[in-house]
Amino acid sequence: MEFDFDLPSVSDDEVREIEVIKGGKSYGVFHVKHQFVNSPKWLLEWKRATAKLSKRERSRIDDPQTEEDVMLRRGVVIRMFVENYVTKSAGIPVKDNVWKHTTANLVAFLSDQRAYWIFQELDEFSSEESNFQTEALEEAKKN
């Protein structure tokens, strides 16, 4: 049976570019994939990310009671996001150096409390279906 839904289709493999700007300053250009939170794929990625933790740590991130618990959960979420949904990053401001995209570098950058808002923007962008609708992507490619 085929249902007649008039819903846009979303491509999970399509990568979209987002530049994060605040106060006129660029904090990086990121290439991200769509994350459909709570989809079977996302839930399996979460399970893999938390499998490395001890039973006590999993309990702490499932029901955070302290600031340390929140930071532990945040670290797991950021690492999972970077490993699965960010394919490239560039232009991140680094003192006395040039940014090199690696998982470790990006996790360290986004885990810094001063840069957490950047992670939140990327997370929100990659969760928004309208940024990844197949029809919108095809239209953008035509122009």
C-alpha positions in Angstrom: 0.0 0.0 0.0 1.3 3.4 -0.9 0.1 6.4 1.1 -0.6 9.7 -0.5 1.4 12.1 1.7 2.2 15.5 0.3 5.4 15.8 2.4 8.8 16.9 1.2 11.4 14.2 1.0 14.6 14.8 2.9 18.0 13.6 1.9 20.2 12.3 4.7 23.3 12.1 2.6 23.1 15.6 1.2 25.6 18.1 2.8 24.8 21.7 3.3 27.1 24.5 4.1 26.5 27.0 7.0 28.6 29.9 8.0 28.2 30.9 11.7 28.4 34.6 12.1 27.9 36.7 15.2 28.4 40.4 15.5 29.8 40.6 12.0 32.5 38.1 12.8 32.7 34.6 11.1 33.3 31.7 13.5 33.6 29.2 10.8 32.1 27.5 7.8 30.8 24.0 8.4 29.5 21.3 6.0 26.8 19.3 7.8 24.4 16.5 7.0 20.8 16.2 8.1 20.2 14.6 11.5 16.7 13.2 12.0 16.7 13.0 15.8 15.1 9.9 17.2 15.2 8.1 13.8 16.4 4.5 14.0 19.7 5.7 12.5 20.2 8.5 15.0 19.2 6.2 17.9 21.8 3.6 16.8 24.5 6.3 16.6 23.5 7.4 20.1 23.8 3.8 21.3 27.2 3.4 19.8 28.3 6.8 21.3 27.2 5.8 24.8 28.4 2.2 24.6 31.9 3.4 25.4 30.7 4.7 28.7 30.5 2.9 32.0 27.1 2.0 33.4 27.5 4.8 36.0 28.3 7.4 33.2 25.3 6.3 31.2 23.1 6.7 34.2 24.6 10.2 34.7 23.9 11.3 31.2 20.4 9.8 31.1 19.4 11.7 34.3 21.9 14.6 34.9 21.9 15.8 38.5 25.0 17.9 38.6 26.8 20.4 36.3 29.5 17.7 35.7 26.7 15.3 34.5 25.5 17.9 32.1 29.0 18.5 30.8 29.5 14.8 30.4 26.3 14.5 28.3 27.2 17.6 26.3 30.6 16.0 25.5 29.0 12.8 24.2 26.4 14.7 22.1 29.1 17.0 20.6 31.4 14.0 19.7 28.5 12.1 18.2 27.4 15.1 16.2 30.9 15.8 14.8 31.6 12.2 14.0 28.3 11.6 12.2 27.1 14.9 10.8 30.0 17.3 10.2 32.0 16.5 7.0 34.2 19.6 6.9 35.0 22.8 8.8 37.1 25.8 7.8 37.8 29.4 8.8 37.6 28.8 12.5 39.5 31.5 14.3 42.7 30.1 15.8 45.4 32.3 17.4 48.9 31.9 15.9 47.8 29.0 13.7 45.7 27.9 10.8 42.6 25.7 11.4 42.9 22.1 10.4 39.7 20.1 10.2 39.9 16.9 12.3 37.4 15.3 14.6 39.5 15.9 17.6 40.0 19.6 16.8 36.4 20.2 16.1 35.2 18.4 19.2 37.7 20.4 21.3 36.5 23.7 19.7 32.8 23.0 20.1 33.2 21.6 23.7 34.7 24.9 24.8 32.0 26.6 26.8 32.6 29.9 24.9 31.8 28.1 21.6 28.8 26.0 22.8 26.5 28.5 21.1 28.1 27.5 17.7 27.4 23.9 18.3 23.8 24.8 19.1 23.4 26.6 15.8 24.9 23.7 13.9 22.7 21.2 15.7 19.6 23.3 15.1 20.5 23.8 11.4 21.2 20.1 10.8 17.9 19.1 12.6 15.8 21.4 10.4 14.2 19.4 7.6 13.6 22.4 5.4 17.4 22.9 5.1 17.7 19.4 3.4 14.5 18.9 1.4 15.3 17.2 -1.8 13.1 19.6 -3.8 14.8 22.6 -2.4 18.3 21.2 -3.1 17.3 20.3 -6.7 16.0 23.9 -7.2 19.2 25.4 -5.8 21.3 23.3 -8.1 19.3 24.6 -11.2 20.0 28.2 -10.2 
